[in-house]
Amino acid sequence: MIWLIFAFGVWGLGWWVNTRLAAAPRTRVTGLVVPLIFGITLIAIWEGVVRGLEISPVLLPAPSMIAARFVASTDILWEDFVQTVIKGALSGYVLGCGSAFLVAILVDRYDFLRQGLLPVGNFVAALPVIGMAPILVMWFGFDWQSKAAVVVVMVFFPMLVNTVQGLADSSAMQRDLMRTYAAGYWATLLKLRLPAAMPFIFNGLKIASTLALIGAIVAEFFGSPIRGMGFRISTSVGQLALDLVWAEIVVAAVVGSAFYGIVALVERAVTFWHPSQRHS
Amino acid sequence: MRQSVLPVLTVVAGIFVIWYLASIWLNAAWAYDKATRSGEELGVVALVADTWSQEKPKLPAPHQVGVEIWDTTIEKKITSKRSLIYHSWITLSATLLGFALGTGLGIALAVGIVYNRTMDMSVMPWVIASQTIPILAIAPMIIVVLNAVGISGLLPKAMISMYLSFFPVVVGMVKGLRSPDAMQLDQMRTWNASPSQTFWRLRLPSSMPYLFTSLKIGMAASLVGAIVGELPTGAVAGLGARLLAGSYYGQTIQIWSALIMAAALAAALVAIIGLLQRVTLRRMGMA
């Protein structure tokens, strides 16, 4: 009962503080603190409700339990992280995005190809590509190569479509200007069209960053060696060791956010000239 | 639109050609293996014929998948457990339920975010952060836990679909509800419009183009959610279960037919929303 009151108390307090802060003029500090308080409040309510209602840890472990388990099994988590993220997701991400980028430049040279490939690519990007996972696991075996292949297939089309669209983004006037400078195809590509395409390319890279992690983890449900995040999640669910599952989820969430954040930071550095990046 | 028909057809034809060639290449090993065991010499024609008609090929040829789809949709009774239509319906119902829940939640959150500063500042960053979590990875746990609580069947799968589809709706609707510019909002004020009138007459109508774009993304995402949600239920029913069962027993043709069916379903659902979008926007005089 005390824990329930605690949960409600924290809720009220967090809400009150946030309302006060939100009413104040917006600064960089409040922009960071307000969501932080919201998140801490959520975790505190979770802890309070789980303890207050005595929910079985088989259903929903308390955050403190998850944290304890996380600290206790860092070696397992690290092994899974290397297997899934470094070997599976990252290699697939680099391969998939790189090849999509090259294909996009190739496609862009031929108008006919572009007109044909863009609708098809858009169509494929909307399909449940993740369903290819069992087939690719069958082709490339259980180890990380098949996970990388799934990631390649998943990120290829979103990246392709975005890059092709980006390369078409420079206006006719700008291209005419390059022609008056007597710039050839490559000079125009490097000096004008690629820089102009950067916002689109980074949009594709961002979408691909979340897809890569999902692809690598889900592909492990269809068969994997005895390590990896997807493997650990599916077996630990079977053993009702939900605290370990949640620890893996924490890792996945942190990795996913960090991955996205890094891409966003690089974007800010590269496309500093774009209106969406200008902050007053 | 019309001038892109020929290029699209060319690309699609190219994909089919590559598919057929790849199935020769990938299945050749097995065909040679079989031939040496029975002591036969394989000619080019015999090789091609064999690679396109194996029972469990590494990559089935398109016509094999086509025959399998025909067999399991038209030839079978809909109620039969081997009918692909039956499995598609299971997946579709979870998708639609999750999509409806996700759209509702997304619009409600977006209205809250636009009208409440506290919500804007505290919820919006978490909405974005929530999508960097690979939710599909924890789908099995959600299903198992909800099963343990006594919720089973359609709802757990729909929850996953909901989680995946609410995000594009929130982002699109927030953008859409904020799209009227200061001039239009001032105009409403000169007419002495109440906040609810501003919402119904100005903000909601001007958010429609954004809404439909997000609905398309959300629909595709919720189908993926429903399919992945079916994996851990032990391959009972649904397109995801067909995929899993196919991968257990090496039935590649079954996997491919489920995959093509899922693709067709996604395309049909997105096309329906596209149609609704065109009709709605035309009646509103926006397209």
Chai-1 contact restraints between the chains, C-beta under 6 A:
chainA,res_idxA,chainB,res_idxB,connection_type,confidence,min_distance_angstrom,max_distance_angstrom,comment,restraint_id
A,N18,B,T118,contact,1.0,0.0,6.0,A-B,restraint_1
A,N18,B,S122,contact,1.0,0.0,6.0,A-B,restraint_2
A,T19,B,T118,contact,1.0,0.0,6.0,A-B,restraint_3
A,A22,B,R117,contact,1.0,0.0,6.0,A-B,restraint_4
A,A22,B,T118,contact,1.0,0.0,6.0,A-B,restraint_5
A,A22,B,M121,contact,1.0,0.0,6.0,A-B,restraint_6
A,V34,B,M121,contact,1.0,0.0,6.0,A-B,restraint_7
A,V34,B,S122,contact,1.0,0.0,6.0,A-B,restraint_8
A,P35,B,S122,contact,1.0,0.0,6.0,A-B,restraint_9
A,P35,B,P125,contact,1.0,0.0,6.0,A-B,restraint_10
A,F38,B,S122,contact,1.0,0.0,6.0,A-B,restraint_11
A,L59,B,V145,contact,1.0,0.0,6.0,A-B,restraint_12
A,L59,B,A148,contact,1.0,0.0,6.0,A-B,restraint_13
A,F112,B,P7,contact,1.0,0.0,6.0,A-B,restraint_14
A,Q115,B,S4,contact,1.0,0.0,6.0,A-B,restraint_15
A,Q115,B,P7,contact,1.0,0.0,6.0,A-B,restraint_16
A,G116,B,P7,contact,1.0,0.0,6.0,A-B,restraint_17
A,G116,B,V8,contact,1.0,0.0,6.0,A-B,restraint_18
A,G116,B,T10,contact,1.0,0.0,6.0,A-B,restraint_19
A,G116,B,V11,contact,1.0,0.0,6.0,A-B,restraint_20
A,L117,B,V11,contact,1.0,0.0,6.0,A-B,restraint_21
A,P119,B,V8,contact,1.0,0.0,6.0,A-B,restraint_22
A,V120,B,V11,contact,1.0,0.0,6.0,A-B,restraint_23
A,A126,B,A220,contact,1.0,0.0,6.0,A-B,restraint_24
A,A126,B,A266,contact,1.0,0.0,6.0,A-B,restraint_25
A,A126,B,V270,contact,1.0,0.0,6.0,A-B,restraint_26
A,L127,B,A263,contact,1.0,0.0,6.0,A-B,restraint_27
A,L127,B,A266,contact,1.0,0.0,6.0,A-B,restraint_28
A,P128,B,L223,contact,1.0,0.0,6.0,A-B,restraint_29
A,P128,B,V224,contact,1.0,0.0,6.0,A-B,restraint_30
A,P128,B,I227,contact,1.0,0.0,6.0,A-B,restraint_31
A,P128,B,A262,contact,1.0,0.0,6.0,A-B,restraint_32
A,I130,B,V224,contact,1.0,0.0,6.0,A-B,restraint_33
A,G131,B,L243,contact,1.0,0.0,6.0,A-B,restraint_34
A,G131,B,L259,contact,1.0,0.0,6.0,A-B,restraint_35
A,G131,B,A262,contact,1.0,0.0,6.0,A-B,restraint_36
A,P134,B,L243,contact,1.0,0.0,6.0,A-B,restraint_37
A,P134,B,S247,contact,1.0,0.0,6.0,A-B,restraint_38
A,P134,B,I255,contact,1.0,0.0,6.0,A-B,restraint_39
A,I135,B,I255,contact,1.0,0.0,6.0,A-B,restraint_40
A,T210,B,T132,contact,1.0,0.0,6.0,A-B,restraint_41
A,L213,B,P134,contact,1.0,0.0,6.0,A-B,restraint_42
A,I214,B,P134,contact,1.0,0.0,6.0,A-B,restraint_43
A,I214,B,L136,contact,1.0,0.0,6.0,A-B,restraint_44
A,I217,B,P134,contact,1.0,0.0,6.0,A-B,restraint_45
A,I217,B,A137,contact,1.0,0.0,6.0,A-B,restraint_46
A,V218,B,L136,contact,1.0,0.0,6.0,A-B,restraint_47
A,F221,B,L231,contact,1.0,0.0,6.0,A-B,restraint_48
A,F222,B,S247,contact,1.0,0.0,6.0,A-B,restraint_49
A,S234,B,P140,contact,1.0,0.0,6.0,A-B,restraint_50
A,V237,B,P140,contact,1.0,0.0,6.0,A-B,restraint_51
A,V237,B,M141,contact,1.0,0.0,6.0,A-B,restraint_52
A,V237,B,V144,contact,1.0,0.0,6.0,A-B,restraint_53
A,V245,B,M141,contact,1.0,0.0,6.0,A-B,restraint_54
A,I249,B,I138,contact,1.0,0.0,6.0,A-B,restraint_55
A,A252,B,P134,contact,1.0,0.0,6.0,A-B,restraint_56
A,A252,B,A137,contact,1.0,0.0,6.0,A-B,restraint_57
A,A253,B,I133,contact,1.0,0.0,6.0,A-B,restraint_58
A,G256,B,T132,contact,1.0,0.0,6.0,A-B,restraint_59
A,G256,B,I133,contact,1.0,0.0,6.0,A-B,restraint_60
A,G256,B,P134,contact,1.0,0.0,6.0,A-B,restraint_61
A,S257,B,A129,contact,1.0,0.0,6.0,A-B,restraint_62
A,S257,B,T132,contact,1.0,0.0,6.0,A-B,restraint_63
A,Y260,B,T132,contact,1.0,0.0,6.0,A-B,restraint_64
